[in-house]
Amino acid sequence: MDTRNQQKLPDQDARPPDEHYREPGLGAWVRRNAWLLVRLFVVMVFTFGASTTAANFSYGLQSEPTILSVEQLNRGELPSGTELGDYVEVTGTPDFGTNPDTGQPRIGISARYEVSYYYFGLEETGENLLIQQTTKPDLAQSGEQVWRGKLATVGTVIFHDTTQSGLEASGLPRDESIPVIETGDTPEYYRQIFPAYSAIIGLWILSIAWLVWKRNKPFLGL
């Protein structure tokens, strides 16, 4: 009797009887680990939110602003150690002079999604600094004032392209390296929404704990 076709592979008897054959390939792996990928996606979403929140949370903890001097600004310099995103302060007189091309005050407007940002310079700093406000400037308040907010540049402010158009239309400088003080972004404002930031960071921690705890188990025990 020919028994050649009845011989078993060496490891055939060693394989557990309930072990299922797993199809090789990336597609098969994705189907077997669908809920793992879902959990990884959730972690990535909350990681992005937490990274942005952490920067705002850190800014909200700042108490005293860094003083920017007119002399340094006119030389194109900032105090040592000052970085974008720091809380800063400058003293100066708003420059609402008339744009000779339009006959209107030199106030740049960047508007999108029903949100408007207003830009203008200071008499003391000329074209070396811009002030950003979220409310329309009061032309009657033309005396020397203290301006506080987050340090940015023309190249990093919100609505970049719209801002460039608004600055050009008002005759204001558009060089992207020019410092901008965003007066609407103060630590006091961010401290008011610390509870929301804490909730986002808490959800991020929970998403990581969920990923580690569940490992590759089916979602909700399914």
C-alpha positions as CSV (number, residue, x, y, z in Angstrom):
1,M,0.0,0.0,0.0
2,D,1.3,3.4,-0.9
3,T,1.5,5.7,2.2
4,R,3.5,8.6,0.8
5,N,0.4,10.9,0.5
6,Q,-0.7,10.1,4.0
7,Q,2.4,11.4,5.8
8,K,1.8,14.4,8.1
9,L,4.0,17.5,8.3
10,P,6.3,17.5,11.3
11,D,4.4,20.4,13.1
12,Q,0.9,19.3,12.1
13,D,0.2,17.4,15.3
14,A,1.8,20.2,17.4
15,R,-0.7,22.9,16.1
16,P,-3.6,23.4,18.6
17,P,-6.9,22.1,17.1
18,D,-8.7,25.4,17.7
19,E,-6.1,27.5,16.0
20,H,-7.5,29.3,12.9
21,Y,-5.6,30.0,9.8
22,R,-4.8,33.6,9.4
23,E,-4.6,35.1,6.0
24,P,-1.4,36.9,5.4
25,G,-1.2,40.5,4.1
26,L,-1.9,44.0,5.2
27,G,-5.6,44.0,4.3
28,A,-6.2,40.9,6.4
29,W,-4.2,42.5,9.3
30,V,-6.3,45.6,9.1
31,R,-9.6,43.6,9.2
32,R,-8.4,41.6,12.2
33,N,-7.2,44.8,14.1
34,A,-9.9,47.3,13.0
35,W,-10.8,48.4,16.6
36,L,-7.1,48.8,17.4
37,L,-6.8,51.2,14.6
38,V,-9.9,53.0,15.8
39,R,-8.4,53.4,19.2
40,L,-5.1,54.6,17.7
41,F,-7.0,57.2,15.7
42,V,-8.8,58.5,18.8
43,V,-5.5,58.8,20.6
44,M,-4.1,60.8,17.6
45,V,-7.0,63.2,17.6
46,F,-6.8,63.9,21.3
47,T,-3.0,64.1,21.1
48,F,-3.3,66.9,18.5
49,G,-5.9,68.7,20.7
50,A,-3.7,68.3,23.8
51,S,-0.6,69.6,22.1
52,T,-2.4,72.8,21.1
53,T,-4.0,73.1,24.5
54,A,-0.7,72.6,26.3
55,A,0.7,75.7,24.6
56,N,-2.3,77.8,25.4
57,F,-2.3,76.4,29.0
58,S,1.4,77.4,29.4
59,Y,0.7,80.9,28.0
60,G,-2.2,81.3,30.5
61,L,0.2,80.8,33.3
62,Q,2.3,83.8,32.4
63,S,1.8,86.7,34.8
64,E,4.1,89.6,33.9
65,P,4.6,90.7,30.3
66,T,8.0,91.2,28.7
67,I,8.5,94.9,28.0
68,L,9.3,95.8,24.4
69,S,11.2,99.1,24.1
70,V,10.6,101.4,21.2
71,E,14.4,101.7,20.6
72,Q,14.8,97.9,20.2
73,L,11.8,97.6,17.9
74,N,13.0,100.3,15.6
75,R,16.3,98.5,15.4
76,G,14.5,95.3,14.5
77,E,15.4,93.7,17.8
78,L,13.5,92.0,20.7
79,P,14.6,91.6,24.3
80,S,16.9,88.6,24.9
81,G,15.1,85.4,25.3
82,T,11.8,86.7,23.9
83,E,10.0,84.3,21.6
84,L,6.8,84.2,19.5
85,G,3.9,83.4,21.7
86,D,5.3,85.3,24.7
87,Y,3.2,87.8,26.7
88,V,4.6,91.2,25.9
89,E,3.9,94.9,26.5
90,V,4.6,98.1,24.6
91,T,3.7,101.7,25.3
92,G,2.9,104.0,22.3
93,T,0.5,106.2,20.5
94,P,-1.8,104.6,17.9
95,D,-1.2,105.9,14.4
96,F,-4.5,106.4,12.7
97,G,-3.1,108.7,9.9
98,T,-4.8,109.0,6.6
99,N,-3.9,106.7,3.8
100,P,-3.2,109.1,0.8
101,D,-4.4,106.5,-1.7
102,T,-7.8,106.0,-0.1
103,G,-8.3,109.0,2.2
104,Q,-9.2,106.5,5.0
105,P,-7.5,105.9,8.3
106,R,-4.5,103.4,8.0
107,I,-6.3,100.6,9.7
108,G,-6.0,97.2,8.1
109,I,-9.0,94.8,8.4
110,S,-8.8,91.0,8.1
111,A,-12.3,89.6,8.1
112,R,-13.4,85.9,7.6
113,Y,-16.2,83.7,9.1
114,E,-17.9,86.8,10.6
115,V,-14.7,87.5,12.6
116,S,-12.7,90.7,12.1
117,Y,-9.2,91.6,13.2
118,Y,-8.0,95.2,13.0
119,Y,-4.4,96.3,12.5
120,F,-2.6,99.6,13.0
121,G,0.8,100.9,13.8
122,L,2.2,103.2,16.5
123,E,3.7,106.6,16.0
124,E,6.8,105.8,17.9
125,T,7.6,102.6,16.0
126,G,6.5,103.5,12.5
127,E,6.5,100.4,10.3
128,N,8.4,98.3,12.8
129,L,5.4,97.0,14.8
130,L,1.7,96.4,14.3
131,I,-1.1,96.2,16.9
132,Q,-3.9,93.7,16.4
133,Q,-7.4,94.2,17.9
134,T,-10.5,92.2,17.8
135,T,-12.7,95.3,18.2
136,K,-12.8,98.3,15.9
137,P,-10.3,101.0,17.1
138,D,-11.7,104.2,18.6
139,L,-10.2,107.0,16.6
140,A,-10.9,109.4,19.4
141,Q,-8.5,107.6,21.7
142,S,-5.4,108.8,20.1
143,G,-3.2,109.3,23.2
144,E,-0.3,107.2,24.5
145,Q,-1.5,103.8,25.7
146,V,-0.2,100.5,27.0
147,W,-0.7,97.6,24.6
148,R,-0.4,94.0,26.0
149,G,-0.9,90.7,24.3
150,K,0.7,87.7,22.6
151,L,3.7,88.3,20.4
152,A,3.3,87.2,16.8
153,T,4.4,88.3,13.3
154,V,2.7,89.4,10.2
155,G,3.6,85.9,8.8
156,T,2.0,84.0,11.7
157,V,-1.2,85.8,12.5
158,I,-4.6,84.2,11.8
159,F,-6.0,84.5,8.2
160,H,-2.7,85.1,6.6
161,D,-3.8,85.8,3.0
162,T,-6.8,88.0,4.1
163,T,-4.5,89.9,6.5
164,Q,-2.0,90.6,3.6
165,S,-4.8,92.0,1.5
166,G,-6.1,94.1,4.4
167,L,-2.7,95.6,5.2
168,E,-2.0,96.4,1.5
169,A,-5.4,98.1,1.1
170,S,-4.7,100.3,4.2
171,G,-1.1,101.2,3.2
172,L,0.4,99.3,6.2
173,P,3.6,97.3,6.0
174,R,3.3,93.6,4.9
175,D,6.7,92.2,5.6
176,E,6.1,88.8,7.3
177,S,8.9,89.4,9.9
178,I,7.2,92.5,11.4
179,P,6.2,91.9,15.1
180,V,2.5,92.0,15.9
181,I,1.0,92.3,19.4
182,E,-2.3,90.3,19.5
183,T,-4.1,92.3,22.2
184,G,-7.1,89.9,22.2
185,D,-4.9,87.1,23.4
186,T,-4.0,87.7,27.1
187,P,-3.2,85.2,29.9
188,E,-6.3,86.4,31.7
189,Y,-8.5,85.3,28.8
190,Y,-7.0,81.9,28.7
191,R,-7.2,81.4,32.4
192,Q,-11.0,81.8,32.1
193,I,-11.2,78.7,29.9
194,F,-8.8,76.6,31.9
195,P,-11.6,74.1,32.8
196,A,-12.2,73.4,29.1
197,Y,-8.4,72.9,28.6
198,S,-8.3,70.6,31.6
199,A,-11.1,68.5,30.1
200,I,-9.2,68.1,26.8
201,I,-6.1,67.0,28.5
202,G,-8.1,64.6,30.7
203,L,-9.7,63.0,27.6
204,W,-6.3,62.6,26.1
205,I,-5.0,60.8,29.1
206,L,-8.1,58.6,29.2
207,S,-7.7,57.7,25.5
208,I,-4.1,56.5,26.1
209,A,-5.3,54.5,29.1
210,W,-8.1,53.0,27.0
211,L,-5.6,52.0,24.3
212,V,-3.2,50.4,26.8
213,W,-5.9,48.6,28.8
214,K,-7.9,47.2,25.9
215,R,-4.7,46.4,23.9
216,N,-6.2,44.5,20.9
217,K,-9.4,43.3,22.5
218,P,-12.6,43.8,20.7
219,F,-14.3,47.2,21.2
220,L,-16.8,47.1,24.1
221,G,-16.2,43.3,24.5
222,L,-17.7,42.6,21.0
